Amino acid sequence: MNNEELNTGDPGVQRNKWNLILGILFLGYGSFRLYQKLQMGETDAFGILLAVGFIGFGIYDLWKYYKGV
C-alpha cells in the first residue's frame, strides 16, 4: 500500500482535529454508558437513549473528520 492509496481526499482539505478527538471520546463514552445500562437489571429508557445519542454524535463527528466537512 503506497501513500496514494491512503490519501482518500483532496490534498488541500483541512481536517479539524477536534472532530476526530470528540468523535472518539463520544463514541467511547456512549459505548461505555450503554454497556453499563444494559448490564443493569433495571430499564432506564432515558439513559439508554442518551448513550445511543452519544454514540450517534461520535459517529457523526468521525464522519465529518474523514469527509473533511
Secondary structure as a PSIPRED ss2 file (coil, helix, strand):
# PSIPRED VFORMAT (PSIPRED V4.0)

   1 M C   1.000  0.000  0.000
   2 N C   1.000  0.000  0.000
   3 N H   0.000  1.000  0.000
   4 E H   0.000  1.000  0.000
   5 E H   0.000  1.000  0.000
   6 L H   0.000  1.000  0.000
   7 N C   1.000  0.000  0.000
   8 T C   1.000  0.000  0.000
   9 G C   1.000  0.000  0.000
  10 D C   1.000  0.000  0.000
  11 P C   1.000  0.000  0.000
  12 G C   1.000  0.000  0.000
  13 V C   1.000  0.000  0.000
  14 Q C   1.000  0.000  0.000
  15 R C   1.000  0.000  0.000
  16 N C   1.000  0.000  0.000
  17 K H   0.000  1.000  0.000
  18 W H   0.000  1.000  0.000
  19 N H   0.000  1.000  0.000
  20 L H   0.000  1.000  0.000
  21 I H   0.000  1.000  0.000
  22 L H   0.000  1.000  0.000
  23 G H   0.000  1.000  0.000
  24 I H   0.000  1.000  0.000
  25 L H   0.000  1.000  0.000
  26 F H   0.000  1.000  0.000
  27 L H   0.000  1.000  0.000
  28 G H   0.000  1.000  0.000
  29 Y H   0.000  1.000  0.000
  30 G H   0.000  1.000  0.000
  31 S H   0.000  1.000  0.000
  32 F H   0.000  1.000  0.000
  33 R H   0.000  1.000  0.000
  34 L H   0.000  1.000  0.000
  35 Y H   0.000  1.000  0.000
  36 Q H   0.000  1.000  0.000
  37 K H   0.000  1.000  0.000
  38 L H   0.000  1.000  0.000
  39 Q H   0.000  1.000  0.000
  40 M C   1.000  0.000  0.000
  41 G C   1.000  0.000  0.000
  42 E C   1.000  0.000  0.000
  43 T C   1.000  0.000  0.000
  44 D C   1.000  0.000  0.000
  45 A H   0.000  1.000  0.000
  46 F H   0.000  1.000  0.000
  47 G H   0.000  1.000  0.000
  48 I H   0.000  1.000  0.000
  49 L H   0.000  1.000  0.000
  50 L H   0.000  1.000  0.000
  51 A H   0.000  1.000  0.000
  52 V H   0.000  1.000  0.000
  53 G H   0.000  1.000  0.000
  54 F H   0.000  1.000  0.000
  55 I H   0.000  1.000  0.000
  56 G H   0.000  1.000  0.000
  57 F H   0.000  1.000  0.000
  58 G H   0.000  1.000  0.000
  59 I H   0.000  1.000  0.000
  60 Y H   0.000  1.000  0.000
  61 D H   0.000  1.000  0.000
  62 L H   0.000  1.000  0.000
  63 W H   0.000  1.000  0.000
  64 K H   0.000  1.000  0.000
  65 Y H   0.000  1.000  0.000
  66 Y H   0.000  1.000  0.000
  67 K H   0.000  1.000  0.000
  68 G C   1.000  0.000  0.000
  69 V C   1.000  0.000  0.000
